[in-house]
Amino acid sequence: MVERLSGSSGDPGSGRSDPVRLFKSHSFPNVFSPYRVPAVAEPRLDNGRRLEDLIVGGKLLLTLGDAIALALENNLDIAVSRYDLPIAQTDLLRAKGGGATRGVAGAYQSTTLFSGSLGGGVGSAGGVGPSGAGGVLGGGIDRVSSSPCCDPTLHVSYGWSNALTPLNYTVVSGVPVEITHQTAVSSGYSQGFLTGTSVFVSGSSSSLTSNTKTSIFNPEFGSDLFVGVNQHLLRGFGNKSNARFIRIARNTVKYSASVFRQDVMAVVASVETTYYDLLADQESMCRQAVFAHTPNLQPGPGEDRSHC
């Protein structure tokens, strides 16, 4: 029952709010679907129809199961605790993408995990591809940049330019006005892993056309391909250190489920105690009324002559 309540608010006919679940968005055919904010229905603050259905002939026919269902459906604490479960699952998804966990209400999280950082997750920040890759006039690899764990990154870029440069001489280019057309396209993919390894692959291509008379190659074409691997050897090495936020997020999911289960059991125990106390009071009042009208029915020691 606890698992059903964590995803649903009870009977479909009770008119309560929709289930709170975390779904994985599919990128096909809508590529922007995973990046859209999901809509979460607000909790309903009015009473459900279950109470009206239990009133027959002006009397409330209430069983123990109905009393428990009414208490769970109309309890704001349960409604609030139900939102902690998808929040914890979202935190786990964030940790699997390399981000730092944010925790849920009541869950302890040590601040020493973020010591020396600016709120980032696992791994070091880095761009896609080589740093200092040039166009047709040169360039190359200055350094191999590392990629953060564990969300992959893909980039594609395209550029085009048209330049007219008046010259004060014709000795170098052979024309008084130099006109150049340049196009460039580049793409790259990078990803970091929990082992501390990060890889990237990038490539680019460009072309340059000009009206100069002294150029040997016109148009000019240039292409390059870069493959890089980066591995941490000390700090940031291995799954134990890089997967710490994932382990914390999984424990937070278990904690949220346990808190929700505890809240449900507390409500159920309180309703059962109140329900049986009410039955005991009704039985006691019935006995007192019967004994008041028929004194001969007073029970003796160890006798039970209840006629209620």
C-alpha positions as a printed NumPy array, in Angstrom:
array([[  0.   ,   0.   ,   0.   ],
       [  2.875,   2.352,   0.758],
       [  4.355,   1.878,  -2.725],
       [  0.965,   2.55 ,  -4.314],
       [  0.481,   5.688,  -2.267],
       [  3.905,   7.024,  -3.212],
       [  2.863,   7.094,  -6.871],
       [ -0.864,   7.606,  -6.566],
       [ -3.211,   9.354,  -4.243],
       [ -5.613,   6.49 ,  -3.761],
       [ -8.892,   5.513,  -5.355],
       [ -9.37 ,   6.83 ,  -8.899],
       [-12.884,   7.863,  -7.992],
       [-11.785,   9.946,  -5.053],
       [-10.979,  12.972,  -7.228],
       [ -7.491,  13.345,  -5.85 ],
       [ -4.403,  14.665,  -7.661],
       [ -2.602,  12.752, -10.382],
       [  0.345,  10.452,  -9.602],
       [  3.741,  12.038,  -9.125],
       [  6.263,  10.091, -11.169],
       [  9.578,  10.774, -12.857],
       [  9.652,   9.778, -16.512],
       [ 12.607,   9.697, -18.873],
       [ 11.933,  11.891, -21.871],
       [ 12.687,  10.44 , -25.289],
       [ 14.573,  12.582, -27.78 ],
       [ 12.895,  11.066, -30.843],
       [ 11.141,  12.494, -32.744],
       [ 11.201,  15.674, -30.628],
       [ 14.868,  16.393, -29.911],
       [ 13.97 ,  19.137, -27.43 ],
       [ 11.782,  16.896, -25.271],
       [ 14.505,  15.911, -22.751],
       [ 15.25 ,  19.578, -22.081],
       [ 11.701,  20.691, -21.327],
       [ 10.546,  21.214, -17.755],
       [  7.987,  18.534, -16.839],
       [  4.624,  19.678, -15.54 ],
       [  3.746,  18.495, -12.033],
       [  0.117,  18.685, -10.959],
       [ -0.576,  20.684,  -7.818],
       [ -2.086,  18.843,  -4.843],
       [ -5.808,  19.256,  -4.395],
       [ -6.821,  20.826,  -1.109],
       [-10.505,  19.892,  -1.223],
       [-11.961,  16.7  ,   0.217],
       [-12.51 ,  13.712,  -2.028],
       [-15.828,  12.099,  -2.912],
       [-15.204,   9.063,  -0.742],
       [-16.726,  10.705,   2.344],
       [-19.929,  11.573,   0.476],
       [-20.249,   8.013,  -0.804],
       [-20.086,   6.631,   2.758],
       [-23.107,   8.639,   3.938],
       [-26.272,   6.543,   3.54 ],
       [-29.596,   7.697,   4.918],
       [-27.986,  10.541,   6.843],
       [-25.621,   8.149,   8.633],
       [-21.9  ,   7.671,   8.141],
       [-21.129,   4.   ,   7.538],
       [-17.439,   3.978,   8.318],
       [-15.29 ,   0.857,   8.375],
       [-11.668,   0.739,   9.483],
       [-10.466,   0.536,   5.876],
       [-12.548,   3.55 ,   4.899],
       [-11.236,   5.546,   7.846],
       [ -7.622,   4.789,   6.883],
       [ -8.278,   5.673,   3.238],
       [ -9.894,   8.985,   4.19 ],
       [ -7.01 ,   9.885,   6.503],
       [ -4.393,   9.165,   3.85 ],
       [ -6.224,  10.964,   1.057],
       [ -6.874,  14.132,   3.058],
       [ -3.535,  14.42 ,   4.861],
       [ -1.306,  17.331,   3.806],
       [  1.782,  15.759,   5.386],
       [  1.371,  12.717,   3.138],
       [  0.833,  14.982,   0.131],
       [  4.067,  16.845,   0.865],
       [  6.051,  13.655,   1.518],
       [  4.876,  12.261,  -1.81 ],
       [  6.829,  15.001,  -3.624],
       [ 10.081,  14.068,  -1.863],
       [ 10.293,  10.801,  -3.818],
       [ 10.512,  12.318,  -7.339],
       [ 12.775,  15.054,  -5.956],
       [ 15.194,  12.38 ,  -4.733],
       [ 14.973,  10.569,  -8.08 ],
       [ 15.744,  13.827,  -9.886],
       [ 18.755,  14.272,  -7.616],
       [ 19.941,  10.783,  -8.599],
       [ 19.555,  11.652, -12.277],
       [ 21.551,  14.828, -11.692],
       [ 24.327,  12.833,  -9.984],
       [ 24.479,  10.328, -12.847],
       [ 25.048,  13.27 , -15.177],
       [ 28.059,  14.371, -13.148],
       [ 26.355,  17.028, -11.036],
       [ 26.473,  17.483,  -7.295],
       [ 23.529,  16.323,  -5.219],
       [ 21.242,  18.86 ,  -3.576],
       [ 19.51 ,  16.512,  -1.147],
       [ 15.963,  16.518,   0.17 ],
       [ 14.368,  17.916,   3.285],
       [ 15.678,  16.176,   6.379],
       [ 18.514,  14.292,   4.659],
       [ 22.006,  15.015,   5.959],
       [ 24.654,  15.999,   3.447],
       [ 28.188,  16.882,   4.452],
       [ 29.455,  20.245,   3.239],
       [ 33.01 ,  18.896,   3.017],
       [ 32.098,  17.273,  -0.324],
       [ 31.994,  20.726,  -1.894],
       [ 35.169,  22.007,  -0.289],
       [ 37.226,  23.947,  -2.824],
       [ 34.572,  23.775,  -5.521],
       [ 32.023,  26.175,  -6.913],
       [ 29.096,  23.804,  -6.747],
       [ 30.304,  21.597,  -9.568],
       [ 30.054,  17.871,  -9.697],
       [ 32.514,  15.11 , -10.45 ],
       [ 35.452,  15.837, -12.733],
       [ 37.   ,  18.982, -14.054],
       [ 35.464,  21.31 , -16.576],
       [ 36.7  ,  21.248, -20.11 ],
       [ 35.608,  22.024, -23.62 ],
       [ 35.157,  19.833, -26.641],
       [ 38.153,  19.349, -28.866],
       [ 41.638,  20.776, -28.821],
       [ 42.537,  24.179, -27.54 ],
       [ 44.127,  26.433, -30.117],
       [ 43.007,  24.588, -33.255],
       [ 43.514,  27.022, -36.083],
       [ 42.08 ,  27.482, -39.546],
       [ 43.75 ,  27.34 , -42.88 ],
       [ 46.653,  29.54 , -41.798],
       [ 47.946,  27.122, -39.149],
       [ 47.282,  26.167, -35.545],
       [ 47.125,  22.866, -33.744],
       [ 46.862,  21.217, -30.356],
       [ 48.005,  23.298, -27.42 ],
       [ 46.636,  20.999, -24.739],
       [ 44.294,  18.052, -24.321],
       [ 41.391,  19.29 , -22.219],
       [ 39.52 ,  16.951, -19.89 ],
       [ 35.751,  16.546, -19.939],
       [ 33.529,  16.406, -16.862],
       [ 31.856,  13.165, -15.851],
       [ 29.51 ,  11.777, -16.94 ],
       [ 27.208,  13.623, -19.307],
       [ 28.374,  13.394, -22.952],
       [ 28.77 ,  16.6  , -24.952],
       [ 28.277,  17.062, -28.685],
       [ 28.888,  20.275, -30.576],
       [ 28.545,  21.288, -34.228],
       [ 29.416,  24.75 , -35.547],
       [ 29.483,  26.454, -38.925],
       [ 30.954,  29.826, -39.922],
       [ 31.04 ,  31.956, -43.02 ],
       [ 32.729,  35.272, -43.728],
       [ 33.185,  37.682, -46.618],
       [ 35.818,  40.422, -46.312],
       [ 36.816,  43.338, -48.556],
       [ 40.152,  44.921, -47.691],
       [ 41.346,  48.033, -49.609],
       [ 45.131,  48.004, -50.018],
       [ 47.568,  50.857, -50.521],
       [ 49.825,  48.726, -52.662],
       [ 49.614,  45.996, -55.294],
       [ 53.05 ,  44.439, -54.888],
       [ 52.038,  41.661, -52.462],
       [ 48.567,  40.632, -53.659],
       [ 48.513,  42.067, -57.152],
       [ 45.125,  43.754, -56.628],
       [ 44.162,  47.102, -55.023],
       [ 41.188,  45.564, -53.121],
       [ 41.502,  42.087, -51.639],
       [ 38.252,  40.07 , -51.445],
       [ 38.245,  36.884, -49.386],
       [ 35.509,  34.288, -48.801],
       [ 35.988,  31.834, -45.928],
       [ 33.808,  28.992, -44.634],
       [ 34.491,  26.659, -41.708],
       [ 32.643,  23.772, -40.084],
       [ 33.618,  21.813, -36.973],
       [ 32.125,  19.12 , -34.757],
       [ 33.209,  17.251, -31.683],
       [ 32.173,  14.753, -29.038],
       [ 33.501,  14.412, -25.497],
       [ 32.606,  12.395, -22.416],
       [ 34.043,  11.65 , -19.017],
       [ 33.708,   8.39 , -17.116],
       [ 33.602,   7.379, -13.471],
       [ 37.047,   5.828, -13.786],
       [ 38.545,   9.301, -14.175],
       [ 39.025,   8.878, -17.914],
       [ 37.816,  11.452, -20.41 ],
       [ 37.947,  11.185, -24.19 ],
       [ 37.17 ,  13.554, -27.008],
       [ 37.027,  13.409, -30.78 ],
       [ 36.773,  16.535, -32.896],
       [ 37.251,  17.494, -36.494],
       [ 37.088,  20.644, -38.578],
       [ 37.267,  21.688, -42.187],
       [ 37.66 ,  25.12 , -43.786],
       [ 38.108,  26.744, -47.169],
       [ 39.454,  30.142, -48.23 ],
       [ 38.971,  31.83 , -51.596],
       [ 40.464,  35.193, -52.573],
       [ 40.978,  37.353, -55.655],
       [ 44.736,  37.743, -55.125],
       [ 46.946,  37.013, -58.129],
       [ 50.005,  35.939, -56.17 ],
       [ 48.425,  33.004, -54.237],
       [ 49.805,  29.611, -55.152],
       [ 46.738,  27.721, -53.903],
       [ 43.407,  29.37 , -54.561],
       [ 41.066,  28.213, -53.145],
       [ 42.736,  26.824, -50.033],
       [ 41.299,  23.821, -48.148],
       [ 42.248,  22.547, -44.715],
       [ 40.949,  19.705, -42.549],
       [ 41.986,  18.245, -39.224],
       [ 40.954,  15.466, -36.849],
       [ 41.842,  15.299, -33.151],
       [ 41.506,  12.419, -30.708],
       [ 42.439,  12.856, -27.06 ],
       [ 42.388,  10.755, -23.884],
       [ 42.885,  12.114, -20.376],
       [ 43.274,   9.951, -17.268],
       [ 43.578,  11.136, -13.671],
       [ 46.231,   9.205, -11.78 ],
       [ 45.837,  10.517,  -8.227],
       [ 43.023,  12.915,  -7.406],
       [ 39.9  ,  11.939,  -9.336],
       [ 41.095,   8.399, -10.065],
       [ 38.745,   5.455,  -9.81 ],
       [ 35.08 ,   4.773,  -9.337],
       [ 35.065,   5.153,  -5.558],
       [ 35.868,   8.837,  -5.581],
       [ 34.02 ,   9.834,  -8.734],
       [ 30.784,   7.974,  -7.919],
       [ 30.375,   9.439,  -4.441],
       [ 27.477,  11.689,  -5.417],
       [ 25.681,   8.776,  -7.079],
       [ 25.943,   6.708,  -3.902],
       [ 24.689,   9.651,  -1.843],
       [ 21.767,  10.166,  -4.221],
       [ 20.79 ,   6.493,  -4.034],
       [ 20.834,   6.659,  -0.257],
       [ 18.686,   9.785,  -0.46 ],
       [ 16.115,   7.901,  -2.54 ],
       [ 16.016,   5.161,   0.104],
       [ 15.752,   7.797,   2.824],
       [ 12.814,   9.516,   1.115],
       [ 10.998,   6.206,   0.686],
       [ 11.606,   5.355,   4.344],
       [ 10.331,   8.742,   5.524],
       [  7.219,   8.397,   3.374],
       [  6.65 ,   4.876,   4.699],
       [  7.079,   6.113,   8.256],
       [  4.552,   8.924,   7.722],
       [  2.008,   6.493,   6.282],
       [  2.464,   4.008,   9.132],
       [  2.107,   6.799,  11.712],
       [ -1.179,   7.931,  10.148],
       [ -2.485,   4.362,   9.917],
       [ -1.569,   3.627,  13.542],
       [ -3.235,   6.829,  14.739],
       [ -6.437,   6.077,  12.798],
       [ -6.585,   2.493,  14.077],
       [ -6.123,   3.644,  17.672],
       [ -8.817,   6.303,  17.332],
       [-11.183,   3.924,  15.553],
       [-10.95 ,   1.198,  18.194],
       [-11.216,   3.77 ,  20.981],
       [-14.451,   4.956,  19.382],
       [-15.783,   1.397,  19.228],
       [-14.852,   0.818,  22.857],
       [-16.613,   4.042,  23.92 ],
       [-19.736,   3.116,  21.975],
       [-19.797,  -0.314,  23.573],
       [-19.313,   1.195,  27.032],
       [-22.149,   3.685,  26.495],
       [-24.417,   0.898,  25.237],
       [-23.709,  -1.212,  28.315],
       [-24.388,   1.681,  30.655],
       [-27.721,   2.396,  28.901],
       [-28.792,  -1.256,  29.103],
       [-27.808,  -1.645,  32.762],
       [-29.566,   1.6  ,  33.694],
       [-32.944,   0.297,  32.414],
       [-32.518,  -3.326,  33.542],
       [-30.738,  -3.499,  36.911],
       [-31.092,  -7.301,  36.99 ],
       [-28.661,  -7.541,  34.098],
       [-25.793,  -6.191,  36.166],
       [-22.98 ,  -8.716,  35.579],
       [-21.357, -10.427,  38.426],
       [-17.627, -10.888,  38.943],
       [-16.118, -12.465,  35.854],
       [-19.393, -12.392,  33.881],
       [-20.003, -10.648,  30.548],
       [-23.701, -10.068,  29.833],
       [-23.45 ,  -7.402,  27.191],
       [-26.639,  -7.077,  25.146],
       [-25.355,  -4.285,  22.813]])
